[in-house]
Amino acid sequence: MSNCRFGRYVAGVDTTGHNAGFVVRAGETYQGKQGPDYTPGISAESVGAKRLWLGSVTLPPGGGRTKAHVHENHESAFYMMSGDEVELWTGDELEHREVARPGDYLYVPAGVPHVAVNRGESPAVFVGARTDPNEQESVVMRPDLDARVP
């Protein structure tokens, strides 16, 4: 059984036989291989999603960061809910830096290496979406780029 309301979703099949939407409870928080804490909501595992992962992501304060990584075939988007400001480093050599603040949206195209850094004093919390329902499977780590972000 998944964490869906009324427990009606088993192994990717709506056990009621109805074509309907439903409420999904947040899954267990885990540390992703790229660094931050992820709390899954909608995914292949939770509801049988075919093209979407949706959940929350938290970067700890005081220099919390992702490791350099890329999602080769999947886009990523985030909405910054709270925190101070977060640096988003992108590009083939992580040469582009932008600063996001609460209320901002972040977009990372497929195949673009990226790193996010929270130098603020409070955790940075995002709602994140990715066009890969298996959130961790498409992550390709790029340790060769980690030192490029101070």
DSSP file (Angstrom, degrees, kcal/mol; ACC not computed):
  #  RESIDUE AA STRUCTURE BP1 BP2  ACC     N-H-->O    O-->H-N    N-H-->O    O-->H-N    TCO  KAPPA ALPHA  PHI   PSI    X-CA   Y-CA   Z-CA
    1    1 A M              0   0    0      0, 0.0     9,-0.2     0, 0.0     2,-0.1   0.000 360.0 360.0 360.0 146.4    0.0    0.0    0.0
    2    2 A S        -     0   0    0      7,-1.4     7,-0.1    44,-0.1    44,-0.1  -0.255 360.0 -93.6 -95.0-170.3    1.1    3.5   -0.6
    3    3 A N  S    S+     0   0    0     22,-0.2    22,-2.0    38,-0.1     2,-0.1   0.093  78.5 132.0 -92.7  22.9    0.5    6.6    1.4
    4    4 A C  B >   -A   24   0A   0     20,-0.2     3,-2.1     5,-0.2    20,-0.2  -0.404  69.3 -88.9 -76.6 152.0   -2.6    7.6   -0.5
    5    5 A R  G >  S+     0   0    0     18,-3.0     3,-0.8     1,-0.3    -1,-0.1  -0.336 114.1   9.6 -57.6 136.4   -5.8    8.6    1.2
    6    6 A F  G 3  S-     0   0    0      1,-0.2    -1,-0.3     2,-0.1    -2,-0.1   0.481 109.8-102.7  67.7   5.0   -8.0    5.6    1.9
    7    7 A G  G <  S+     0   0    0     -3,-2.1    -1,-0.2     1,-0.1    -2,-0.1   0.853  77.5 141.5  54.2  40.9   -5.1    3.2    0.9
    8    8 A R    <   +     0   0    0     -3,-0.8     7,-3.0    -7,-0.1     2,-0.5   0.268  41.6  83.7-101.0  12.4   -6.7    2.5   -2.5
    9    9 A Y  E     +B   14   0B   0      5,-0.2    -7,-1.4     6,-0.1     2,-0.4  -0.960  50.5 171.8-122.0 118.2   -3.5    2.5   -4.6
   10   10 A V  E >   -B   13   0B   0      3,-2.1     3,-1.7    -2,-0.5    36,-0.0  -0.989  67.4 -22.5-129.9 124.1   -1.4   -0.7   -4.8
   11   11 A A  T 3  S-     0   0    0     -2,-0.4    -1,-0.1     1,-0.3     3,-0.1   0.847 127.1 -46.3  47.3  45.4    1.5   -1.3   -7.1
   12   12 A G  T 3  S+     0   0    0     33,-0.2     2,-0.4     1,-0.2    -1,-0.3   0.585 115.7 108.5  82.0   9.9    0.5    1.4   -9.6
   13   13 A V  E <   -B   10   0B   0     -3,-1.7    -3,-2.1     3,-0.0     2,-0.8  -0.980  69.6-128.5-127.0 131.4   -3.2    0.4   -9.8
   14   14 A D  E >   -B    9   0B   0     -2,-0.4     3,-1.5    -5,-0.2    -5,-0.2  -0.670  22.0-157.2 -73.2 109.5   -6.3    2.2   -8.4
   15   15 A T  T 3  S+     0   0    0     -7,-3.0    -1,-0.2    -2,-0.8    -6,-0.1   0.600  85.6  64.7 -71.5 -10.6   -7.9   -0.7   -6.6
   16   16 A T  T 3  S-     0   0    0     -8,-0.5    -1,-0.3     2,-0.2     3,-0.1   0.676 101.6-130.2 -83.3 -15.7  -11.4    0.9   -6.7
   17   17 A G    <   +     0   0    0     -3,-1.5     2,-0.3     1,-0.3    -2,-0.1   0.522  66.1 126.6  80.1   4.3  -11.5    0.7  -10.5
   18   18 A H        -     0   0    0      2,-0.0     2,-1.0     1,-0.0    -1,-0.3  -0.677  64.9-129.1 -97.5 150.6  -12.5    4.3  -10.7
   19   19 A N        +     0   0    0     -2,-0.3     2,-0.3    -3,-0.1    -1,-0.0  -0.819  62.2 124.6 -94.8  96.0  -10.8    7.0  -12.8
   20   20 A A        -     0   0    0     -2,-1.0     2,-0.1     0, 0.0    -2,-0.0  -0.968  57.9-114.1-150.7 160.0  -10.3    9.7  -10.1
   21   21 A G        -     0   0    0     -2,-0.3     2,-0.3     0, 0.0    -2,-0.0  -0.438  35.0-174.4 -87.3 171.5   -7.8   11.9   -8.4
   22   22 A F        -     0   0    0     -2,-0.1     2,-0.3     2,-0.0   -16,-0.0  -0.978  28.3 -91.4-160.6 168.9   -6.9   11.5   -4.7
   23   23 A V        -     0   0    0     -2,-0.3   -18,-3.0   -18,-0.0     2,-0.5  -0.698  33.1-158.1 -89.9 138.3   -5.0   13.0   -1.8
   24   24 A V  B     -A    4   0A   0     -2,-0.3   -20,-0.2   -20,-0.2     2,-0.2  -0.973  10.9-137.4-118.9 128.1   -1.4   11.7   -1.2
   25   25 A R        -     0   0    0    -22,-2.0   -22,-0.2    -2,-0.5     0, 0.0  -0.529  38.3 -90.0 -78.3 149.8    0.2   12.1    2.2
   26   26 A A        -     0   0    0     -2,-0.2    15,-0.2     1,-0.1    -1,-0.1  -0.313  45.7-131.5 -58.2 140.0    3.9   13.2    2.3
   27   27 A G        -     0   0    0     13,-3.3     2,-0.2     1,-0.2    -1,-0.1  -0.127  39.9 -62.8 -81.8-175.5    6.3   10.3    2.1
   28   28 A E        -     0   0    0     11,-0.1     2,-0.2     1,-0.1    -1,-0.2  -0.521  55.6-116.9 -70.9 133.0    9.3    9.6    4.4
   29   29 A T        +     0   0    0     -2,-0.2     2,-0.3    10,-0.2    10,-0.2  -0.491  40.7 176.1 -70.2 139.4   12.0   12.3    4.1
   30   30 A Y  E     -C   38   0C   0      8,-2.5     8,-3.2    -2,-0.2     2,-0.6  -0.956  35.0-108.5-141.2 159.1   15.3   11.0    2.8
   31   31 A Q  E     -C   37   0C   0     -2,-0.3     6,-0.2     6,-0.2     2,-0.1  -0.819  37.2-137.7 -90.8 122.3   18.7   12.4    1.8
   32   32 A G    >   -     0   0    0      4,-2.5     3,-2.1    -2,-0.6   104,-0.0  -0.347  21.8-111.5 -74.6 158.7   19.2   12.4   -1.9
   33   33 A K  T 3  S+     0   0    0      1,-0.3    -1,-0.1    -2,-0.1    -2,-0.0   0.731 118.8  60.1 -65.0 -19.0   22.5   11.4   -3.4
   34   34 A Q  T 3  S-     0   0    0      2,-0.1    33,-3.4    32,-0.1    -1,-0.3   0.455 121.5-104.1 -87.7   0.0   22.9   15.0   -4.6
   35   35 A G  S <  S+     0   0    0     -3,-2.1    31,-0.1     1,-0.3    -2,-0.0  -0.434  80.1  93.0 125.1 -61.7   22.8   16.2   -0.9
   36   36 A P  S    S-     0   0    0      0, 0.0    -4,-2.5     0, 0.0     2,-0.4  -0.052  75.9 -94.2 -74.4 174.3   19.6   17.8    0.4
   37   37 A D  E     -CD  31  58C   0     21,-1.7    21,-2.3    -6,-0.2     2,-0.4  -0.723  39.2-163.2 -87.2 133.7   16.6   16.3    2.1
   38   38 A Y  E     -CD  30  57C   0     -8,-3.2    -8,-2.5    -2,-0.4    19,-0.2  -0.932  12.5-165.1-117.9 138.7   13.7   15.3   -0.1
   39   39 A T  E     - D   0  56C   0     17,-2.7    17,-2.3    -2,-0.4   -10,-0.2  -0.942  23.2-144.1-121.6 107.5   10.1   14.6    1.0
   40   40 A P  E     + D   0  55C   0      0, 0.0   -13,-3.3     0, 0.0    15,-0.2  -0.357  31.7 158.9 -74.7 149.7    8.3   12.9   -1.8
   41   41 A G  E     +     0   0C   0     13,-1.7     2,-0.5     1,-0.4    14,-0.2   0.472  69.1  24.4-124.2 -77.4    4.6   13.4   -2.6
   42   42 A I  E    S+ D   0  54C   0     12,-1.9    12,-2.5     4,-0.1    -1,-0.4  -0.844  81.2 128.1 -98.5 127.7    3.7   12.5   -6.2
   43   43 A S  S  >>S-     0   0    0     -2,-0.5     4,-2.2    10,-0.2     6,-1.8  -0.955  71.9 -89.6-161.9 175.6    6.0    9.9   -7.8
   44   44 A A  H  >5S+     0   0    0     89,-2.2     4,-1.1     4,-0.3    90,-0.1   0.904 126.3  48.0 -61.2 -40.3    6.0    6.6   -9.7
   45   45 A E  H  45S+     0   0    0     88,-0.5   -33,-0.2     2,-0.2    -1,-0.2   0.890 115.8  40.8 -69.7 -40.2    6.3    4.8   -6.3
   46   46 A S  H  45S-     0   0    0      1,-0.1   -42,-0.2   -44,-0.1    -2,-0.2   0.877 140.0  -1.4 -81.2 -36.9    3.5    6.7   -4.5
   47   47 A V  H  <5S-     0   0    0     -4,-2.2    -3,-0.2   -45,-0.1    -2,-0.2   0.364  96.9-101.1-135.9   4.1    0.8    6.9   -7.3
   48   48 A G     << -     0   0    0     -4,-1.1    -4,-0.3    -5,-0.7    -3,-0.1   0.751  54.1-177.6  78.6  22.4    2.2    5.3  -10.4
   49   49 A A        -     0   0    0     -6,-1.8    -1,-0.2     1,-0.1    -2,-0.0  -0.243  15.8-162.6 -55.8 142.3    3.1    8.7  -12.0
   50   50 A K  S    S+     0   0    0     -7,-0.1    -1,-0.1    82,-0.1    84,-0.1   0.742  81.0  10.0 -98.7 -29.4    4.5    8.3  -15.5
   51   51 A R  S    S+     0   0    0     81,-0.2     2,-0.4    82,-0.1    -2,-0.1   0.191 111.4  73.1-139.1  18.0    6.2   11.7  -16.1
   52   52 A L        -     0   0    0     79,-0.2     2,-0.4    77,-0.0    79,-0.2  -0.994  39.3-176.7-146.5 136.3    6.2   13.7  -12.8
   53   53 A W  E     + E   0 130C   0     77,-2.4    77,-2.3    -2,-0.4     2,-0.4  -0.998  17.8 177.3-121.2 133.3    7.8   13.8   -9.4
   54   54 A L  E     +DE  42 129C   0    -12,-2.5   -12,-1.9    -2,-0.4   -13,-1.7  -0.997  22.0 109.7-137.9 130.2    6.5   16.5   -7.0
   55   55 A G  E     -DE  40 128C   0     73,-2.3    73,-3.3    -2,-0.4     2,-0.3  -0.924  59.0 -73.6-171.0-166.1    7.7   17.0   -3.4
   56   56 A S  E     -DE  39 127C   0    -17,-2.3   -17,-2.7    -2,-0.3     2,-0.4  -0.846  30.7-161.7-114.6 153.7    9.6   19.3   -1.1
   57   57 A V  E     -DE  38 126C   0     69,-2.3    69,-2.8    -2,-0.3     2,-0.5  -0.996   3.2-161.9-133.5 135.1   13.3   19.9   -0.9
   58   58 A T  E     -DE  37 125C   0    -21,-2.3   -21,-1.7    -2,-0.4    67,-0.2  -0.978   4.0-164.7-124.6 125.7   15.2   21.5    2.1
   59   59 A L  E     - E   0 124C   0     65,-2.7    65,-2.7    -2,-0.5     5,-0.1  -0.933  27.4-125.4-103.1 125.1   18.7   22.9    2.0
   60   60 A P     >  -     0   0    0      0, 0.0     4,-0.8     0, 0.0    58,-0.3  -0.258  29.3-104.3 -67.7 158.2   20.2   23.4    5.4
   61   61 A P  T  4 S+     0   0    0      0, 0.0    60,-0.2     0, 0.0    58,-0.1  -0.163  91.0  46.6 -74.6 171.8   21.5   26.9    6.4
   62   62 A G  T  4 S-     0   0    0     58,-3.1    57,-0.2     1,-0.2    59,-0.1   0.838 137.3 -27.2  69.7  36.6   25.1   28.0    6.7
   63   63 A G  T  4 S+     0   0    0     55,-3.2    56,-0.2     1,-0.3    -1,-0.2   0.547  83.9 163.2 103.2   8.9   26.4   26.7    3.4
   64   64 A G  E  <  +H  118   0D   0     54,-0.9    54,-3.4    -4,-0.8     2,-0.3  -0.371  19.5 165.1 -58.2 138.4   24.1   23.7    2.8
   65   65 A R  E     -H  117   0D   0     52,-0.2     2,-0.2    -4,-0.1    52,-0.2  -0.971  39.2-110.9-153.0 162.0   24.4   22.7   -0.8
   66   66 A T        -     0   0    0     50,-2.2     2,-0.2    -2,-0.3   -31,-0.2  -0.620  39.2-112.7 -86.9 158.7   23.7   20.2   -3.4
   67   67 A K        -     0   0    0    -33,-3.4    47,-0.1    -2,-0.2    49,-0.1  -0.622  49.6 -83.5 -81.8 153.5   26.6   18.3   -5.0
   68   68 A A  S    S+     0   0    0     -2,-0.2    74,-3.0    74,-0.2     2,-0.3  -0.384  71.6 146.8 -61.0 130.7   27.1   19.1   -8.7
   69   69 A H  E     -IJ 114 141D   0     45,-1.5    45,-2.2    72,-0.3     2,-0.3  -0.960  33.6-147.2-157.9 171.9   24.8   16.9  -10.7
   70   70 A V  E     - J   0 140D   0     70,-1.9    70,-2.7    -2,-0.3     2,-0.6  -0.989  14.3-143.3-145.8 149.6   22.7   16.8  -13.9
   71   71 A H  E >   - J   0 139D   0     41,-0.3    40,-2.6    -2,-0.3     3,-0.9  -0.926  23.0-160.5-111.8 100.7   19.4   15.2  -14.9
   72   72 A E  T 3  S+     0   0    0     66,-0.8    -1,-0.1    -2,-0.6    67,-0.1   0.806  81.7  16.3 -58.5 -37.3   20.2   14.2  -18.5
   73   73 A N  T 3  S+     0   0    0     65,-0.2     2,-0.4    37,-0.1    -1,-0.3   0.223 112.2  78.7-122.5  14.5   16.7   13.8  -19.8
   74   74 A H    <   -     0   0    0     -3,-0.9    37,-0.3    64,-0.1    -3,-0.2  -0.981  63.3-136.7-134.9 137.1   14.5   15.6  -17.3
   75   75 A E        -     0   0    0     -2,-0.4    56,-2.0    35,-0.1     2,-0.4  -0.515  19.1-155.7 -81.4 154.0   13.6   19.2  -16.5
   76   76 A S  E     -GF 108 130C   0     32,-2.3    32,-2.8    54,-0.2     2,-0.3  -0.986  11.3-179.2-131.5 144.0   13.4   20.4  -12.9
   77   77 A A  E     -GF 107 129C   0     52,-2.7    52,-3.1    -2,-0.4     2,-0.3  -0.996   3.4-173.0-142.4 145.5   11.5   23.3  -11.4
   78   78 A F  E     -GF 106 128C   0     28,-2.5    28,-2.7    -2,-0.3     2,-0.5  -0.973  17.2-151.7-138.9 150.2   11.3   24.7   -7.9
   79   79 A Y  E     -GF 105 127C   0     48,-2.4    48,-2.2    -2,-0.3     2,-0.8  -0.994  24.1-135.2-119.3 121.8    9.3   27.3   -6.0
   80   80 A M  E     + F   0 126C   0     24,-2.7    23,-3.2    -2,-0.5    46,-0.2  -0.677  27.4 174.6 -82.3 112.9   11.2   28.8   -3.0
   81   81 A M  E     -     0   0C   0     44,-2.6     2,-0.3    -2,-0.8    45,-0.2   0.877  59.5  -7.9 -85.4 -42.0    8.7   28.9   -0.1
   82   82 A S  E    S+ F   0 125C   0     43,-1.5    43,-1.9    20,-0.1     2,-0.3  -0.965  82.0  77.8-154.8 166.8   11.0   30.0    2.7
   83   83 A G  S    S-     0   0    0     -2,-0.3    41,-0.2    41,-0.2     3,-0.1  -0.781  74.8 -80.6 123.9-169.8   14.6   30.8    3.7
   84   84 A D  S    S-     0   0    0     38,-0.5     2,-0.3     1,-0.3    -1,-0.1   0.821  85.3 -42.6 -94.5 -87.1   16.9   33.8    3.0
   85   85 A E        -     0   0    0     16,-0.2    35,-0.6     2,-0.0    34,-0.5  -0.989  49.1-152.5-145.9 153.3   18.4   33.5   -0.4
   86   86 A V  E     -LK 100 118D   0     14,-2.4    14,-3.2    -2,-0.3     2,-0.4  -0.986  13.5-134.8-129.0 135.2   19.9   30.6   -2.4
   87   87 A E  E     -LK  99 117D   0     30,-2.7    30,-2.4    -2,-0.4     2,-0.6  -0.748  14.8-159.1 -86.9 133.5   22.5   30.7   -5.1
   88   88 A L  E     -LK  98 116D   0     10,-3.0    10,-2.0    -2,-0.4     2,-0.5  -0.968   6.5-167.8-114.1 116.4   21.8   28.6   -8.2
   89   89 A W  E     +LK  97 115D   0     26,-3.2    26,-2.1    -2,-0.6     2,-0.3  -0.908  18.0 162.0-104.8 126.1   24.9   27.8  -10.2
   90   90 A T  E     +LK  96 114D   0      6,-2.4     6,-2.6    -2,-0.5    24,-0.2  -0.869  16.6  78.4-138.6 170.0   24.3   26.3  -13.7
   91   91 A G  S >  S-     0   0    0     22,-1.2     3,-1.5    -2,-0.3    -2,-0.0  -0.315  87.4 -66.0 113.4 165.2   26.0   25.8  -17.0
   92   92 A D  T 3  S+     0   0    0      1,-0.3    -1,-0.1    -2,-0.1    22,-0.1   0.818 140.4  23.0 -56.3 -33.3   28.5   23.3  -18.5
   93   93 A E  T 3  S-     0   0    0     -3,-0.2    -1,-0.3    20,-0.1    -2,-0.1   0.096 115.0-106.6-118.2  19.3   31.2   24.6  -16.0
   94   94 A L  S <  S+     0   0    0     -3,-1.5    -3,-0.2    19,-0.1    -2,-0.1   0.870  74.5 143.4  55.4  39.9   28.8   26.0  -13.4
   95   95 A E        +     0   0    0     -5,-0.1     2,-0.5    -6,-0.1    -4,-0.2   0.577  42.2  80.7 -87.2 -11.3   29.7   29.5  -14.7
   96   96 A H  E     -L   90   0D   0     -6,-2.6    -6,-2.4     2,-0.0     2,-0.4  -0.859  58.2-173.5-102.4 128.1   26.2   31.1  -14.3
   97   97 A R  E     +L   89   0D   0     -2,-0.5     2,-0.3    -8,-0.2    -8,-0.2  -0.977   7.8 169.4-122.5 129.3   25.1   32.3  -10.8
   98   98 A E  E     -L   88   0D   0    -10,-2.0   -10,-3.0    -2,-0.4     2,-0.5  -0.934  25.8-132.2-130.5 158.5   21.7   33.6  -10.0
   99   99 A V  E     -L   87   0D   0     -2,-0.3     2,-0.4   -12,-0.2   -12,-0.2  -0.950  17.4-162.7-116.8 128.1   20.1   34.3   -6.6
  100  100 A A  E     -L   86   0D   0    -14,-3.2   -14,-2.4    -2,-0.5     6,-0.0  -0.842   5.7-172.5-108.2 145.8   16.7   33.1   -5.6
  101  101 A R    >   -     0   0    0     -2,-0.4     3,-2.5   -16,-0.2   -21,-0.3  -0.866  45.8 -64.6-128.2 163.9   14.5   34.4   -2.7
  102  102 A P  T 3  S+     0   0    0      0, 0.0   -21,-0.2     0, 0.0     3,-0.1  -0.222 125.4  31.4 -50.9 135.2   11.3   33.2   -1.2
  103  103 A G  T 3  S+     0   0    0    -23,-3.2     2,-0.2     1,-0.4   -22,-0.1   0.237  96.2 116.9  96.6 -11.2    8.5   33.6   -3.9
  104  104 A D    <   -     0   0    0     -3,-2.5   -24,-2.7   -24,-0.2    -1,-0.4  -0.552  56.6-138.6 -88.1 155.1   10.9   33.0   -6.8
  105  105 A Y  E     -G   79   0C   0    -26,-0.2     2,-0.4    -2,-0.2   -26,-0.2  -0.877  12.2-156.1-107.8 144.6   10.8   30.1   -9.2
  106  106 A L  E     -G   78   0C   0    -28,-2.7   -28,-2.5    -2,-0.4     2,-0.4  -0.958   7.1-168.8-120.5 140.9   13.9   28.2  -10.4
  107  107 A Y  E     -G   77   0C   0     -2,-0.4   -30,-0.2   -30,-0.2    -2,-0.0  -0.997   7.2-175.4-132.5 132.2   14.1   26.2  -13.6
  108  108 A V  E     -G   76   0C   0    -32,-2.8   -32,-2.3    -2,-0.4     3,-0.1  -0.968  21.6-139.4-126.7 113.9   16.8   23.8  -14.7
  109  109 A P    >   -     0   0    0      0, 0.0     3,-1.5     0, 0.0   -38,-0.3  -0.227  37.6 -81.9 -65.3 159.8   16.5   22.4  -18.3
  110  110 A A  T 3  S+     0   0    0      1,-0.2   -38,-0.2   -37,-0.1   -35,-0.1  -0.334 115.4  21.5 -57.9 141.9   17.4   18.8  -18.9
  111  111 A G  T 3  S+     0   0    0    -40,-2.6    -1,-0.2   -37,-0.3   -39,-0.2   0.513  90.0 125.9  79.6   5.4   21.1   18.1  -19.3
  112  112 A V    <   -     0   0    0     -3,-1.5   -41,-0.3   -41,-0.3    -1,-0.2  -0.870  57.9-132.0-102.7 118.5   22.2   21.2  -17.5
  113  113 A P        +     0   0    0      0, 0.0   -22,-1.2     0, 0.0     2,-0.3  -0.347  36.5 175.8 -61.7 146.5   24.7   20.7  -14.6
  114  114 A H  E     -IK  69  90D   0    -45,-2.2   -45,-1.5   -24,-0.2     2,-0.3  -0.998  26.3-170.0-156.3 156.8   23.6   22.6  -11.4
  115  115 A V  E     - K   0  89D   0    -26,-2.1   -26,-3.2    -2,-0.3     2,-0.4  -0.987  11.2-156.1-143.1 138.7   24.4   23.3   -7.8
  116  116 A A  E     - K   0  88D   0     -2,-0.3   -50,-2.2   -28,-0.2     2,-0.4  -0.965  11.3-168.4-116.8 138.4   22.3   25.1   -5.2
  117  117 A V  E     -HK  65  87D   0    -30,-2.4   -30,-2.7    -2,-0.4     2,-0.7  -0.991  12.5-159.9-131.1 130.2   23.9   26.8   -2.1
  118  118 A N  E     +HK  64  86D   0    -54,-3.4   -55,-3.2    -2,-0.4   -54,-0.9  -0.894  19.6 164.6-108.7 101.3   22.1   28.2    1.0
  119  119 A R        +     0   0    0     -2,-0.7    -1,-0.1   -34,-0.5   -33,-0.1   0.407  46.8 106.3 -93.1   1.2   24.5   30.6    2.7
  120  120 A G  S    S-     0   0    0    -35,-0.6   -58,-3.1     2,-0.2   -57,-0.2   0.007  81.4-111.7 -74.3-177.7   21.7   32.1    4.8
  121  121 A E  S    S+     0   0    0    -60,-0.2    -1,-0.1   -59,-0.1    -3,-0.0   0.430  94.5  52.6 -97.2  -2.2   20.8   31.6    8.4
  122  122 A S  S    S-     0   0    0    -62,-0.1   -38,-0.5   -40,-0.0    -2,-0.2  -0.940  95.5 -88.1-132.1 156.6   17.6   29.6    8.0
  123  123 A P        -     0   0    0      0, 0.0     2,-0.6     0, 0.0    -2,-0.1  -0.283  37.2-133.0 -58.7 145.3   16.7   26.5    6.0
  124  124 A A  E     -E   59   0C   0    -65,-2.7   -65,-2.7   -41,-0.2     2,-0.5  -0.916  23.4-164.4-102.1 123.2   15.6   27.0    2.5
  125  125 A V  E     +EF  58  82C   0    -43,-1.9   -44,-2.6    -2,-0.6   -43,-1.5  -0.926   9.4 179.0-116.1 131.5   12.5   25.1    1.6
  126  126 A F  E     -EF  57  80C   0    -69,-2.8   -69,-2.3    -2,-0.5     2,-0.6  -0.909  30.5-135.2-126.0 150.5   11.2   24.5   -1.9
  127  127 A V  E     -EF  56  79C   0    -48,-2.2   -48,-2.4    -2,-0.3     2,-0.3  -0.955  39.8-165.6 -95.6 127.3    8.4   22.7   -3.6
  128  128 A G  E     -EF  55  78C   0    -73,-3.3   -73,-2.3    -2,-0.6     2,-0.4  -0.890  17.6-172.6-121.8 147.6   10.1   20.9   -6.4
  129  129 A A  E     -EF  54  77C   0    -52,-3.1   -52,-2.7    -2,-0.3     2,-0.3  -0.990   3.8-177.9-135.6 145.4    8.9   19.1   -9.6
  130  130 A R  E     -EF  53  76C   0    -77,-2.3   -77,-2.4    -2,-0.4   -54,-0.2  -0.995  34.9-127.2-142.6 145.5   10.7   17.0  -12.1
  131  131 A T  S    S+     0   0    0    -56,-2.0   -79,-0.2    -2,-0.3   -55,-0.1   0.070  92.1  83.8 -83.5  28.1    9.7   15.3  -15.3
  132  132 A D        -     0   0    0    -57,-0.2   -81,-0.2   -79,-0.1     3,-0.1  -0.968  63.9-160.9-126.9 112.7   11.1   12.0  -14.0
  133  133 A P  S    S+     0   0    0      0, 0.0   -89,-2.2     0, 0.0     2,-0.9   0.678  87.3  66.1 -70.3 -14.6    8.7   10.2  -11.7
  134  134 A N  S >> S-     0   0    0      1,-0.2     3,-2.0   -91,-0.2     4,-0.7  -0.683  79.8-164.8-104.0  75.9   11.6    8.1  -10.3
  135  135 A E  T 34 S+     0   0    0     -2,-0.9     3,-0.3     1,-0.3    -1,-0.2   0.678  77.8  34.3 -39.3 -47.7   13.3   11.1   -8.6
  136  136 A Q  T >4 S+     0   0    0      1,-0.2     3,-1.0     2,-0.1    -1,-0.3   0.647 100.2  77.5 -89.0 -14.5   16.7    9.6   -7.9
  137  137 A E  T <4 S+     0   0    0     -3,-2.0    -1,-0.2     1,-0.2    -2,-0.2   0.819  94.7  46.3 -69.5 -31.0   17.2    7.4  -10.9
  138  138 A S  T 3< S+     0   0    0     -4,-0.7   -66,-0.8    -3,-0.3     2,-0.4   0.409  83.3 117.3 -92.5   4.3   18.0   10.1  -13.5
  139  139 A V  E <   -J   71   0D   0     -3,-1.0     2,-0.6   -68,-0.2   -68,-0.2  -0.592  42.9-171.1 -77.4 123.9   20.6   11.9  -11.2
  140  140 A V  E     -J   70   0D   0    -70,-2.7   -70,-1.9    -2,-0.4     2,-0.1  -0.967  18.9-136.9-114.5 116.2   24.1   11.8  -12.7
  141  141 A M  E     -J   69   0D   0     -2,-0.6   -72,-0.3   -72,-0.2     3,-0.1  -0.445  12.8-164.1 -74.3 144.1   26.7   13.1  -10.2
  142  142 A R    >>  +     0   0    0    -74,-3.0     3,-2.4    -2,-0.1     4,-0.5  -0.586  19.5 163.9-126.3  67.8   29.4   15.5  -11.5
  143  143 A P  G >4 S+     0   0    0      0, 0.0     3,-0.7     0, 0.0     4,-0.5   0.744  71.2  72.1 -60.3 -21.9   32.1   15.5   -8.8
  144  144 A D  G 34 S+     0   0    0      1,-0.2     3,-0.1     2,-0.1    -2,-0.0   0.690 101.7  44.2 -64.3 -17.5   34.5   17.0  -11.4
  145  145 A L  G X4 S+     0   0    0     -3,-2.4     3,-2.0     1,-0.1     4,-0.4   0.564  84.8  93.0-102.5 -11.3   32.4   20.3  -11.0
  146  146 A D  G X< S+     0   0    0     -3,-0.7     3,-1.3    -4,-0.5    -2,-0.1   0.860  83.0  54.3 -54.6 -41.1   32.0   20.5   -7.2
  147  147 A A  G 3  S+     0   0    0     -4,-0.5    -1,-0.3     1,-0.2    -2,-0.1   0.600  91.7  75.1 -71.7  -9.6   35.1   22.7   -6.7
  148  148 A R  G <  S+     0   0    0     -3,-2.0    -1,-0.2     1,-0.1    -2,-0.2   0.681  85.8  69.2 -76.4 -16.8   33.9   25.3   -9.2
  149  149 A V    <         0   0    0     -3,-1.3    -1,-0.1    -4,-0.4   -81,-0.1  -0.902 360.0 360.0-105.2 117.7   31.3   26.6   -6.7
  150  150 A P              0   0    0      0, 0.0    -1,-0.1     0, 0.0    -3,-0.1   0.515 360.0 360.0 -67.6 360.0   32.9   28.4   -3.7
